[in-house]
């Protein structure tokens, strides 16, 4: 499967999905005008990738300083897909990076961990 890289813009995150090494990361801010248009190809790639996994360890690095409500909805769909993959026997390690004083981002990550319990959630505080 071909890796997916999308450079960050002022309103969209960097997407660096290295499917060949099972290292996937989102970094930056996410408030695109149309979240489904931006995330559509990403979701398609993930949906093509996940069925090929068999007892595989996948690492998700999420480092989003800000995301709007439409991005939130798509991110939750994405985490749902990875949760299903974990339930199916894969190991999904979610590194949730946040600035140590940003309680909003940390709390969202903790909600993800509570809602998608098959994900191995690791909060990673960064000095702001």
JOFEN-V375867 format. One record per run of one state. SS is the DSSP state (alpha for helix, beta for strand, coil for the rest). FROM is the first residue (numbers start at 0). TO is the last residue. If there is no record, write none. Layout:
# JOFEN-V375867
ss->SS from->FROM to->TO
ss->SS from->FROM to->TO
This chain:
# JOFEN-V375867
ss->coil from->0 to->2
ss->beta from->3 to->5
ss->coil from->6 to->12
ss->beta from->13 to->17
ss->coil from->18 to->21
ss->beta from->22 to->29
ss->coil from->30 to->33
ss->alpha from->34 to->49
ss->coil from->50 to->55
ss->beta from->56 to->66
ss->coil from->67 to->67
ss->alpha from->68 to->86
ss->coil from->87 to->89
ss->beta from->90 to->98
ss->coil from->99 to->101
ss->alpha from->102 to->114
ss->coil from->115 to->118
ss->beta from->119 to->125
ss->coil from->126 to->127
